Amino acid sequence: MKSKLYRFIAIILFLQLAGCANIGIKPWERDLLAKDEMALNAEGIDLGLDDHIYFSKEATSGGRSFAGGGCGCN
């Protein structure tokens, strides 16, 4: 019974380690990620709209850079 448990744990550990083997960006993928459309803040109008919605709902000013809100729940 213990040998089956050890074998199962070894298999799980191997699968977890193998899952981390492909972390990172390959050199040929960097050109796609460097495009302006891939930036988190690519569209200025969308950022302004998101900020307006955020501080209107949360009764705060400053948008994404501050935690918390007007309701006191954060």
C-alpha positions as CSV (number, residue, x, y, z in Angstrom):
1,M,0.0,0.0,0.0
2,K,2.8,2.4,0.9
3,S,4.7,1.7,-2.3
4,K,1.6,2.7,-4.4
5,L,1.3,5.9,-2.4
6,Y,4.9,6.7,-3.0
7,R,4.6,5.9,-6.6
8,F,1.5,8.1,-6.9
9,I,3.3,11.0,-5.1
10,A,6.3,10.6,-7.4
11,I,4.1,10.8,-10.5
12,I,2.3,13.9,-9.2
13,L,5.6,15.6,-8.4
14,F,7.0,14.7,-11.9
15,L,3.9,16.1,-13.6
16,Q,4.1,19.3,-11.6
17,L,7.7,19.8,-12.5
18,A,7.1,19.0,-16.1
19,G,4.4,21.6,-16.2
20,C,6.8,24.4,-15.4
21,A,9.3,23.4,-18.2
22,N,7.7,25.7,-20.8
23,I,7.6,29.0,-19.0
24,G,8.9,32.0,-20.9
25,I,8.7,33.6,-24.2
26,K,10.6,32.2,-27.2
27,P,12.7,34.6,-29.2
28,W,10.5,34.3,-32.3
29,E,7.4,35.2,-30.2
30,R,8.8,38.5,-29.0
31,D,8.0,40.4,-32.2
32,L,4.3,39.7,-31.7
33,L,4.3,40.8,-28.1
34,A,6.2,44.0,-28.9
35,K,3.4,45.4,-31.0
36,D,1.5,48.4,-29.8
37,E,-1.8,46.5,-29.8
38,M,-0.4,44.0,-27.2
39,A,0.3,46.7,-24.6
40,L,-1.9,46.7,-21.5
41,N,-2.7,50.4,-22.1
42,A,-2.9,50.4,-25.9
43,E,-6.0,52.5,-26.3
44,G,-6.0,55.9,-24.5
45,I,-9.8,56.4,-24.9
46,D,-10.6,53.0,-23.4
47,L,-8.3,53.8,-20.4
48,G,-10.1,57.1,-19.8
49,L,-13.4,55.4,-20.0
50,D,-12.4,52.6,-17.6
51,D,-11.0,55.1,-15.1
52,H,-14.2,57.1,-15.3
53,I,-16.3,54.0,-14.7
54,Y,-14.1,52.9,-11.8
55,F,-14.1,56.1,-9.9
56,S,-17.8,56.7,-10.5
57,K,-18.6,53.3,-9.1
58,E,-16.1,53.3,-6.2
59,A,-16.4,57.0,-5.3
60,T,-12.6,57.3,-5.5
61,S,-10.2,59.2,-7.6
62,G,-7.1,57.8,-9.2
63,G,-8.4,54.8,-11.0
64,R,-6.4,51.6,-11.1
65,S,-3.5,52.6,-9.0
66,F,-5.3,52.7,-5.6
67,A,-6.9,50.0,-3.7
68,G,-10.2,50.3,-1.9
69,G,-13.3,52.2,-2.5
70,G,-16.0,54.5,-1.2
71,C,-18.1,51.7,0.2
72,G,-15.5,50.6,2.8
73,C,-15.5,47.0,1.6
74,N,-11.8,46.9,0.5
